[in-house]
């Protein structure tokens, strides 16, 4: 995983996305205390972009790419 590029400028931040028990989706950044949720994918995308902008107030330090990784658990009977 490439988190840093060049002279301290972040190139990418990765979010784990899961379905919320109460409905909708939640996302958390790997390695940063950034959490958000949305009703659907479009809403979640907007909320993630807003959360990243709030966390990295200085635009020069803000990641250039946001990667959303959807994780799901599947349970199989043995």
NULO-532358 format. One line per field, with one value per atom (N, C-alpha, C): atom name; residue number from 0; x, y, z. Coordinates in nm, 4 decimals. Each point is the difference from the previous one (the first is absolute). Layout:
N
at <- (CA; ...) $
i <- (NUM; ...) $
east <- (X; ...) $
north <- (Y; ...) $
up <- (Z; ...) $
end
This chain:
78
at <- (N; CA; C; N; CA; C; N; CA; C; N; CA; C; N; CA; C; N; CA; C; N; CA; C; N; CA; C; N; CA; C; N; CA; C; N; CA; C; N; CA; C; N; CA; C; N; CA; C; N; CA; C; N; CA; C; N; CA; C; N; CA; C; N; CA; C; N; CA; C; N; CA; C; N; CA; C; N; CA; C; N; CA; C; N; CA; C; N; CA; C; N; CA; C; N; CA; C; N; CA; C; N; CA; C; N; CA; C; N; CA; C; N; CA; C; N; CA; C; N; CA; C; N; CA; C; N; CA; C; N; CA; C; N; CA; C; N; CA; C; N; CA; C; N; CA; C; N; CA; C; N; CA; C; N; CA; C; N; CA; C; N; CA; C; N; CA; C; N; CA; C; N; CA; C; N; CA; C; N; CA; C; N; CA; C; N; CA; C; N; CA; C; N; CA; C; N; CA; C; N; CA; C; N; CA; C; N; CA; C; N; CA; C; N; CA; C; N; CA; C; N; CA; C; N; CA; C; N; CA; C; N; CA; C; N; CA; C; N; CA; C; N; CA; C; N; CA; C; N; CA; C; N; CA; C; N; CA; C; N; CA; C; N; CA; C; N; CA; C; N; CA; C) $
i <- (0; 0; 0; 1; 1; 1; 2; 2; 2; 3; 3; 3; 4; 4; 4; 5; 5; 5; 6; 6; 6; 7; 7; 7; 8; 8; 8; 9; 9; 9; 10; 10; 10; 11; 11; 11; 12; 12; 12; 13; 13; 13; 14; 14; 14; 15; 15; 15; 16; 16; 16; 17; 17; 17; 18; 18; 18; 19; 19; 19; 20; 20; 20; 21; 21; 21; 22; 22; 22; 23; 23; 23; 24; 24; 24; 25; 25; 25; 26; 26; 26; 27; 27; 27; 28; 28; 28; 29; 29; 29; 30; 30; 30; 31; 31; 31; 32; 32; 32; 33; 33; 33; 34; 34; 34; 35; 35; 35; 36; 36; 36; 37; 37; 37; 38; 38; 38; 39; 39; 39; 40; 40; 40; 41; 41; 41; 42; 42; 42; 43; 43; 43; 44; 44; 44; 45; 45; 45; 46; 46; 46; 47; 47; 47; 48; 48; 48; 49; 49; 49; 50; 50; 50; 51; 51; 51; 52; 52; 52; 53; 53; 53; 54; 54; 54; 55; 55; 55; 56; 56; 56; 57; 57; 57; 58; 58; 58; 59; 59; 59; 60; 60; 60; 61; 61; 61; 62; 62; 62; 63; 63; 63; 64; 64; 64; 65; 65; 65; 66; 66; 66; 67; 67; 67; 68; 68; 68; 69; 69; 69; 70; 70; 70; 71; 71; 71; 72; 72; 72; 73; 73; 73; 74; 74; 74; 75; 75; 75; 76; 76; 76; 77; 77; 77) $
east <- (0.0845; -0.0845; 0.0881; -0.0313; 0.0731; -0.0826; 0.0463; -0.0703; 0.0666; 0.1319; 0.0727; 0.0751; 0.0078; 0.0682; 0.0720; 0.1172; 0.0702; 0.0484; -0.0163; 0.0513; -0.1059; -0.0483; -0.0963; -0.1441; -0.0229; -0.1359; -0.0648; -0.1197; -0.0699; -0.0629; 0.0137; -0.0576; -0.1319; -0.0190; -0.1183; -0.0401; -0.1295; -0.0532; -0.1036; -0.0010; -0.0882; -0.1037; -0.1255; -0.1104; -0.0556; -0.0215; -0.0732; -0.1479; -0.0806; -0.1436; -0.0746; -0.0990; -0.0835; -0.1453; -0.0874; -0.1422; -0.0266; -0.0785; -0.0351; -0.1189; -0.0009; -0.1083; -0.1349; -0.0010; -0.1250; -0.0384; 0.0784; -0.0247; 0.1034; 0.0196; 0.0993; 0.1393; 0.1002; 0.1393; 0.0828; 0.1082; 0.0942; 0.1395; 0.0852; 0.1367; 0.0964; 0.1166; 0.1050; 0.1317; 0.0785; 0.1306; 0.0993; 0.0838; 0.1052; 0.1167; 0.0309; 0.1126; -0.0321; -0.1261; -0.0405; -0.1333; -0.0219; -0.1270; -0.1113; -0.0327; -0.1048; -0.1086; -0.1211; -0.1146; -0.1171; -0.0805; -0.1200; -0.0978; -0.1196; -0.1007; -0.0888; -0.0723; -0.0902; -0.1151; -0.1057; -0.1188; 0.0223; 0.0797; 0.0284; 0.1391; 0.0435; 0.1348; 0.0222; -0.0951; 0.0169; 0.0139; -0.0840; 0.0057; 0.1321; 0.0416; 0.1251; 0.1197; 0.0030; 0.1106; 0.0110; -0.1126; -0.0002; 0.0447; -0.0470; 0.0357; 0.1494; 0.0549; 0.1427; 0.0843; -0.0347; 0.0748; -0.0054; -0.1162; -0.0146; 0.0822; -0.0019; 0.0761; 0.1501; 0.0476; 0.1426; 0.0367; -0.0838; 0.0263; 0.0025; -0.0882; -0.0019; 0.1236; 0.0420; 0.1153; 0.1299; 0.0145; 0.1195; -0.0370; -0.0068; -0.0417; 0.0929; 0.1294; 0.0977; -0.0057; -0.0459; -0.0186; 0.1284; 0.1131; 0.1281; 0.0315; -0.0526; 0.0241; -0.1075; -0.1053; -0.1133; 0.0367; -0.0447; 0.0286; -0.0640; 0.0644; -0.0509; -0.0985; 0.0092; -0.0884; -0.0637; -0.1306; -0.0722; -0.0463; 0.0419; -0.0378; -0.1011; -0.1145; -0.1025; 0.0056; 0.0275; 0.0107; -0.1197; -0.0920; -0.1196; 0.0348; -0.0210; 0.0285; -0.1322; -0.0118; -0.1201; 0.0412; -0.0737; 0.0233; -0.0999; 0.0481; -0.0873; 0.0216; -0.1072; 0.0070; -0.0595; 0.0760; -0.0441; -0.0172; -0.0993; -0.0177; 0.1063; 0.0564; 0.1054; -0.0606) $
north <- (-0.1191; 0.1191; 0.1242; 0.0920; 0.1255; 0.1084; 0.0477; 0.1081; 0.1339; 0.0004; 0.1263; 0.0055; 0.1185; 0.0191; 0.1341; 0.0054; 0.1274; 0.0518; 0.1275; 0.0671; 0.0073; -0.1127; -0.0023; 0.0157; 0.0098; 0.0155; -0.1374; -0.0127; -0.1272; -0.0200; -0.1204; -0.0266; -0.0759; -0.0809; -0.0845; -0.0278; -0.0081; -0.0423; -0.1087; -0.1039; -0.1143; -0.0067; -0.0207; -0.0180; -0.1407; -0.0639; -0.1258; 0.0347; -0.0589; 0.0265; -0.1280; 0.0129; -0.1146; 0.0432; -0.0980; 0.0272; 0.0209; 0.1020; 0.0270; -0.0878; -0.0470; -0.0859; 0.0698; 0.1303; 0.0761; 0.0481; -0.0380; 0.0417; 0.1005; 0.0087; 0.0911; -0.0608; 0.0855; -0.0426; 0.0858; -0.0567; 0.0808; -0.0217; 0.0984; -0.0065; 0.0514; -0.0641; 0.0471; -0.0025; 0.1038; 0.0106; -0.0915; -0.0637; -0.0837; 0.0895; -0.0009; 0.0779; 0.1415; 0.0395; 0.1355; -0.0075; 0.0894; -0.0008; 0.0707; -0.0537; 0.0582; -0.1051; 0.0319; -0.0895; 0.0789; -0.0635; 0.0657; -0.1065; 0.0427; -0.0936; 0.0676; -0.0814; 0.0522; -0.0961; 0.0511; -0.0814; -0.0972; 0.0408; -0.0831; 0.0380; -0.0627; 0.0250; 0.1457; 0.0617; 0.1402; 0.0897; -0.0231; 0.0779; -0.0259; -0.1266; -0.0335; 0.0661; -0.0003; 0.0655; 0.1473; 0.0680; 0.1423; 0.0191; -0.0862; 0.0118; -0.0284; -0.0974; -0.0317; 0.1186; 0.0569; 0.1155; 0.1162; 0.0231; 0.1067; -0.0297; -0.1253; -0.0375; 0.0161; -0.0366; 0.0152; 0.1481; 0.0813; 0.1442; 0.0621; -0.0453; 0.0528; -0.0439; -0.1246; -0.0516; 0.0646; 0.0157; 0.0616; 0.1402; 0.0930; 0.1365; 0.0658; -0.0288; 0.0554; -0.0809; 0.0613; -0.0704; -0.0623; 0.0608; -0.0539; -0.1344; -0.0253; -0.1255; -0.1046; 0.0382; -0.0886; -0.1063; -0.1252; -0.1036; 0.0332; -0.0443; 0.0265; -0.1074; -0.1192; -0.1113; -0.0551; -0.0262; -0.0667; -0.1340; -0.1071; -0.1340; -0.0567; -0.0459; -0.0625; -0.1503; -0.0730; -0.1453; -0.0596; -0.0641; -0.0588; -0.1374; -0.0184; -0.1274; -0.0626; -0.1283; -0.0701; -0.1339; -0.0425; -0.1295; -0.0992; -0.1176; -0.1061; -0.1206; -0.0534; -0.1151; -0.1187; -0.1093; -0.1210; -0.1127; -0.0817; -0.1174; -0.1029; -0.0634; -0.0991; -0.1348) $
up <- (0.0000; 0.0000; 0.0000; -0.0875; -0.0069; 0.0672; 0.1143; 0.0672; -0.0238; -0.0207; -0.0105; -0.1308; -0.0562; -0.1278; 0.0034; -0.0561; -0.0119; 0.1336; 0.0225; 0.1187; 0.1087; 0.0437; 0.1090; -0.0466; -0.1295; -0.0502; -0.0110; 0.0569; -0.0027; -0.1371; -0.0548; -0.1310; 0.0082; 0.1048; 0.0061; 0.1438; 0.0229; 0.1285; -0.0289; 0.0820; -0.0221; 0.1112; -0.0409; 0.0940; -0.0116; 0.1136; 0.0048; 0.0074; -0.0863; -0.0045; 0.0348; 0.0871; 0.0381; 0.0064; -0.0109; 0.0182; 0.1487; 0.0324; 0.1389; 0.0391; 0.1237; 0.0480; -0.0080; 0.0245; -0.0007; -0.1400; -0.0997; -0.1375; -0.0453; -0.1280; -0.0542; 0.0052; -0.0103; -0.0039; 0.0944; 0.0524; 0.0770; -0.0570; 0.0215; -0.0503; 0.1054; 0.0074; 0.0909; -0.0745; 0.0214; -0.0648; 0.0694; -0.0766; 0.0563; 0.0400; 0.1286; 0.0499; 0.0433; -0.0103; 0.0397; 0.0742; 0.0948; 0.0742; -0.0777; -0.1163; -0.0839; -0.0186; 0.0454; -0.0110; -0.0557; -0.0843; -0.0515; -0.0461; -0.0349; -0.0493; -0.1015; -0.0768; -0.1007; -0.0236; -0.0582; -0.0266; -0.1154; -0.1000; -0.1167; -0.0514; -0.1115; -0.0516; -0.0354; -0.0662; -0.0386; 0.1220; 0.0998; 0.1232; 0.0728; 0.0057; 0.0686; -0.0679; -0.1319; -0.0716; 0.0389; 0.0022; 0.0365; 0.1447; 0.0894; 0.1411; 0.0227; -0.0720; 0.0121; -0.0482; -0.1134; -0.0507; 0.0988; 0.0588; 0.0990; 0.1249; 0.0454; 0.1196; -0.0225; -0.1175; -0.0312; -0.0048; -0.0616; -0.0066; 0.1397; 0.0880; 0.1381; 0.0772; -0.0184; 0.0740; -0.0469; -0.1314; -0.0581; -0.0470; 0.0936; -0.0322; -0.1012; 0.0111; -0.0931; -0.1300; -0.1069; -0.1269; -0.0528; 0.0291; -0.0463; 0.0654; 0.1180; 0.0714; -0.0266; -0.0682; -0.0265; -0.1030; 0.0195; -0.0997; -0.1340; -0.1058; -0.1353; -0.0450; 0.0591; -0.0347; 0.1267; -0.0073; 0.1088; -0.0544; 0.0641; -0.0438; 0.1000; -0.0509; 0.0819; -0.0228; 0.1067; -0.0068; 0.0724; -0.0750; 0.0597; 0.0545; 0.1291; 0.0664; 0.0436; -0.0219; 0.0461; 0.0583; 0.0980; 0.0626; -0.0542; -0.0317; -0.0461; 0.0888; 0.0538; 0.0878; -0.0743; -0.0044; -0.0680; 0.1019; -0.0201; 0.0837; -0.0380; 0.0985; -0.0257; -0.0342) $
end
